[in-house]
Amino acid sequence: MNELPNPTFPLSPVVSPRGLLHRPKDTATQEPHGGILVSWAKHLDEVREAQRLRYNVFAREMGARLTTTLPGHDVDLFDDYCEHLLVRDGITQEVIGTYRVLTPTQAKRAGGTYSDIEFDLVRLRSVRARMVEVGRSCVHPAHRQGTVIMALMGGVIAFTHRNQFDTLIGCASIPLLHNGVVRGDEAASTWHQLKQTHLAPIEYHVRPRLPLAINQLDSTLNVKPPALIKGYLRLGAKVMGAPAWDPDFNSADLPILLRIPDLPVRYRKHFLES
């Protein structure tokens, strides 16, 4: 196996020594059907497993148009700079959930974050040094009952806290493809609801570079946010502004902010004190 340096960045002329970042120890979390295993990728083969899952979810399920260097895998320029969190089925060992994390140092090496592509993040300049970006979150369709999502979030939050970062950002996607038809009414309605209840303070507001055409859509539908966004909100996350339109992924992306000090007490105890 090709073992990855720590942090994950095999192409950098400046590779940090192993042990610089503190990953939580691998853990096992029980699920109704056998259990799940949570770990950080240590080898390129493990990253490839995550990229195959991402391809199956994003391209085959969601209809995303991916520009990839490896057929059947979702690979982009940020992967080599990120840490990759994996959730495996405890019986089959199949990767059923994944997340990637981009630290401030690696974001500088990459020339920015993925979120910078979709949003003007100028108002976040004061927190950049303590800010990690999470992204490319996906869960196998047979395991979207909530356990895997919370395990992914728990792993990322523990990583962030142990490395003395205090801010998480990311693009939370709302699919626009419904029964073969692309429409944005659900996304517009979700934004309309969340800006009333979960809007971030103005000092964290950001602007989409390619806004979803909210004014041309029906924002009055009674909809529920996707499971990942609901998970963020339970943890105290806020929405930093209106959604961007990502035509390649057939999605509307909401800019999400989660400050570790804002974690509810019960989640702080569960994720940080266990």
C-alpha positions as CSV (number, residue, x, y, z in Angstrom):
1,M,0.0,0.0,0.0
2,N,1.1,3.6,-0.6
3,E,1.1,5.1,2.9
4,L,0.1,8.7,3.0
5,P,2.1,11.4,4.8
6,N,0.4,13.3,7.6
7,P,-1.2,15.6,6.7
8,T,-2.3,14.0,3.5
9,F,-0.4,15.7,0.7
10,P,1.8,13.4,-1.4
11,L,2.7,16.0,-4.0
12,S,3.9,18.9,-1.7
13,P,7.5,19.9,-1.7
14,V,6.9,20.8,2.0
15,V,5.5,17.8,3.8
16,S,4.7,18.2,7.5
17,P,6.1,15.6,9.9
18,R,3.9,12.7,10.9
19,G,2.0,13.3,14.1
20,L,1.6,17.1,13.5
21,L,-2.2,16.7,13.3
22,H,-3.9,14.8,16.0
23,R,-6.5,12.4,14.8
24,P,-8.9,10.7,17.2
25,K,-8.2,7.0,17.7
26,D,-10.2,4.7,15.5
27,T,-13.5,3.9,17.1
28,A,-16.4,1.5,16.6
29,T,-19.9,2.7,16.9
30,Q,-22.8,0.2,17.1
31,E,-25.5,0.3,14.5
32,P,-28.7,-1.8,14.4
33,H,-27.2,-4.2,11.9
34,G,-23.8,-5.1,13.1
35,G,-21.9,-1.8,13.8
36,I,-19.7,0.7,12.0
37,L,-16.0,1.5,12.1
38,V,-14.7,5.1,12.0
39,S,-11.2,5.8,10.9
40,W,-8.9,8.2,9.0
41,A,-7.4,7.2,5.7
42,K,-3.7,6.2,6.1
43,H,-3.1,4.8,2.6
44,L,-3.9,5.8,-0.9
45,D,-6.0,2.7,-1.4
46,E,-8.3,3.9,1.4
47,V,-8.7,7.3,-0.3
48,R,-9.6,5.5,-3.5
49,E,-12.4,3.7,-1.6
50,A,-13.8,7.0,-0.5
51,Q,-13.5,8.4,-4.0
52,R,-15.4,5.4,-5.5
53,L,-18.3,5.9,-3.0
54,R,-18.3,9.6,-3.9
55,Y,-18.5,8.8,-7.6
56,N,-21.4,6.4,-7.1
57,V,-23.4,8.9,-5.0
58,F,-22.6,12.1,-6.9
59,A,-22.4,10.9,-10.5
60,R,-24.6,7.8,-10.7
61,E,-27.2,8.8,-8.1
62,M,-27.3,12.5,-8.4
63,G,-26.3,12.9,-12.0
64,A,-23.3,15.1,-11.4
65,R,-20.9,15.9,-14.3
66,L,-17.5,15.1,-12.8
67,T,-14.2,16.0,-14.2
68,T,-12.0,13.2,-12.9
69,T,-8.6,11.8,-13.7
70,L,-9.6,8.3,-12.7
71,P,-12.6,6.5,-14.2
72,G,-15.2,5.5,-11.6
73,H,-13.7,7.8,-8.9
74,D,-14.5,11.3,-7.9
75,V,-11.1,13.0,-7.8
76,D,-10.5,16.7,-7.7
77,L,-7.5,19.0,-7.0
78,F,-8.3,19.3,-3.3
79,D,-8.1,15.6,-2.4
80,D,-4.3,15.5,-2.1
81,Y,-4.5,18.3,0.5
82,C,-7.2,16.8,2.6
83,E,-7.6,14.4,5.5
84,H,-10.2,11.7,4.6
85,L,-12.6,10.3,7.2
86,L,-14.1,6.9,6.5
87,V,-17.0,5.0,8.0
88,R,-17.1,1.3,7.2
89,D,-19.7,-1.3,7.6
90,G,-18.6,-3.4,10.6
91,I,-19.4,-6.7,8.8
92,T,-18.5,-6.1,5.1
93,Q,-15.7,-3.5,5.7
94,E,-17.2,-1.5,2.8
95,V,-16.8,2.3,3.0
96,I,-20.4,3.5,3.5
97,G,-19.6,7.1,4.5
98,T,-16.9,9.7,4.0
99,Y,-15.9,13.2,4.6
100,R,-12.8,15.2,3.8
101,V,-11.1,18.0,5.9
102,L,-9.0,20.8,4.7
103,T,-6.9,22.5,7.4
104,P,-5.7,26.2,7.2
105,T,-2.1,25.3,6.3
106,Q,-3.3,23.0,3.5
107,A,-5.8,25.5,2.2
108,K,-2.9,28.0,1.7
109,R,-1.0,25.3,-0.2
110,A,-4.0,24.6,-2.3
111,G,-4.6,28.3,-3.0
112,G,-7.8,28.4,-1.1
113,T,-10.8,26.2,-0.1
114,Y,-13.4,24.6,-2.3
115,S,-15.9,27.1,-0.7
116,D,-13.9,30.0,-2.1
117,I,-14.8,28.7,-5.6
118,E,-18.5,29.0,-4.8
119,F,-18.6,32.0,-2.4
120,D,-16.9,35.3,-1.7
121,L,-15.6,34.5,1.8
122,V,-14.0,37.9,2.5
123,R,-15.9,38.3,5.8
124,L,-14.3,35.1,7.1
125,R,-10.7,36.5,6.9
126,S,-10.6,37.0,10.7
127,V,-11.2,33.3,11.4
128,R,-9.2,31.8,8.5
129,A,-6.3,30.8,10.7
130,R,-8.5,28.7,12.9
131,M,-10.9,27.5,10.2
132,V,-11.2,24.0,8.7
133,E,-13.3,23.2,5.7
134,V,-15.3,20.0,5.4
135,G,-16.7,18.7,2.2
136,R,-17.5,15.9,-0.2
137,S,-19.7,14.3,2.4
138,C,-21.7,11.4,1.2
139,V,-23.3,8.3,2.7
140,H,-24.3,5.1,0.9
141,P,-28.1,5.1,0.2
142,A,-28.6,2.0,2.4
143,H,-27.1,3.8,5.5
144,R,-28.8,7.2,5.6
145,Q,-30.7,6.7,8.8
146,G,-28.6,9.1,10.8
147,T,-26.0,7.0,12.6
148,V,-23.4,7.3,9.8
149,I,-23.9,11.0,9.4
150,M,-23.5,11.6,13.2
151,A,-20.4,9.4,13.2
152,L,-18.9,11.5,10.4
153,M,-19.7,14.7,12.2
154,G,-18.4,13.5,15.5
155,G,-15.1,12.5,13.9
156,V,-14.7,15.9,12.2
157,I,-15.6,17.8,15.3
158,A,-13.1,15.9,17.5
159,F,-10.4,16.4,14.9
160,T,-11.1,20.1,14.8
161,H,-11.1,20.5,18.6
162,R,-8.0,18.4,19.2
163,N,-6.0,20.4,16.6
164,Q,-7.1,23.7,18.3
165,F,-9.3,25.0,15.5
166,D,-12.6,26.5,16.4
167,T,-14.5,27.0,13.1
168,L,-15.9,24.6,10.5
169,I,-17.3,25.7,7.2
170,G,-18.6,23.9,4.2
171,C,-21.0,23.8,1.3
172,A,-24.1,21.8,2.2
173,S,-25.8,20.5,-1.0
174,I,-29.5,20.4,-1.7
175,P,-30.1,18.1,-4.8
176,L,-32.0,19.7,-7.7
177,L,-32.6,16.5,-9.5
178,H,-36.0,15.0,-8.6
179,N,-37.4,12.0,-10.5
180,G,-35.3,12.9,-13.5
181,V,-36.3,16.6,-13.5
182,V,-34.1,19.5,-12.4
183,R,-36.0,22.0,-10.3
184,G,-35.0,24.4,-7.5
185,D,-38.2,25.0,-5.6
186,E,-37.2,22.7,-2.7
187,A,-33.9,24.5,-2.4
188,A,-35.4,27.9,-2.5
189,S,-38.0,26.9,0.1
190,T,-35.3,25.4,2.4
191,W,-33.3,28.7,2.2
192,H,-36.4,30.7,2.9
193,Q,-37.1,28.7,6.1
194,L,-33.5,28.6,7.3
195,K,-32.8,32.3,6.9
196,Q,-35.7,32.9,9.4
197,T,-34.3,30.5,12.0
198,H,-30.6,29.7,11.4
199,L,-29.0,32.7,9.8
200,A,-25.4,33.5,10.9
201,P,-24.5,36.9,12.4
202,I,-23.9,39.5,9.8
203,E,-20.1,39.4,10.3
204,Y,-20.1,35.9,8.8
205,H,-22.3,36.6,5.8
206,V,-21.0,35.5,2.4
207,R,-22.1,35.9,-1.1
208,P,-22.6,33.2,-3.8
209,R,-20.5,33.7,-7.0
210,L,-23.3,32.0,-9.0
211,P,-26.5,32.6,-7.1
212,L,-29.5,30.2,-7.3
213,A,-32.3,32.2,-9.0
214,I,-34.4,32.4,-5.8
215,N,-36.8,35.1,-7.2
216,Q,-37.7,32.8,-10.1
217,L,-38.6,29.9,-7.9
218,D,-41.4,28.9,-5.5
219,S,-40.1,29.5,-2.0
220,T,-43.3,28.6,-0.2
221,L,-43.1,24.8,-0.1
222,N,-43.3,23.0,3.2
223,V,-40.0,21.0,2.9
224,K,-37.5,19.4,5.3
225,P,-33.8,20.0,4.8
226,P,-31.7,17.1,3.7
227,A,-30.4,14.8,6.4
228,L,-26.9,16.3,6.4
229,I,-28.2,19.9,6.8
230,K,-30.5,18.7,9.6
231,G,-27.5,17.2,11.3
232,Y,-25.5,20.5,11.1
233,L,-28.4,22.4,12.5
234,R,-28.8,20.1,15.5
235,L,-25.1,20.8,16.3
236,G,-25.7,24.6,16.3
237,A,-24.6,25.4,12.7
238,K,-25.7,28.6,11.0
239,V,-26.3,29.4,7.3
240,M,-24.0,32.2,6.1
241,G,-26.1,33.3,3.1
242,A,-28.1,32.4,0.1
243,P,-27.4,29.3,-1.9
244,A,-25.0,29.0,-4.8
245,W,-26.0,27.1,-7.9
246,D,-23.6,24.2,-8.8
247,P,-24.6,23.2,-12.3
248,D,-22.1,20.3,-12.4
249,F,-23.5,18.7,-9.3
250,N,-27.1,19.5,-10.0
251,S,-27.3,21.1,-6.6
252,A,-27.9,24.3,-4.6
253,D,-25.1,24.7,-2.1
254,L,-25.8,26.5,1.2
255,P,-22.7,28.0,3.0
256,I,-22.6,26.5,6.5
257,L,-20.8,27.7,9.6
258,L,-20.3,25.8,12.8
259,R,-18.3,27.3,15.7
260,I,-17.1,24.7,18.2
261,P,-17.9,27.0,21.1
262,D,-21.5,26.9,19.9
263,L,-21.9,23.2,20.2
264,P,-24.8,22.3,22.5
265,V,-23.7,20.8,25.8
266,R,-25.0,17.3,25.1
267,Y,-23.0,17.1,21.8
268,R,-19.9,18.6,23.4
269,K,-20.0,15.9,26.0
270,H,-20.6,13.2,23.5
271,F,-18.0,14.2,20.9
272,L,-15.3,16.0,23.0
273,E,-15.4,14.4,26.4
274,S,-16.0,10.7,25.6
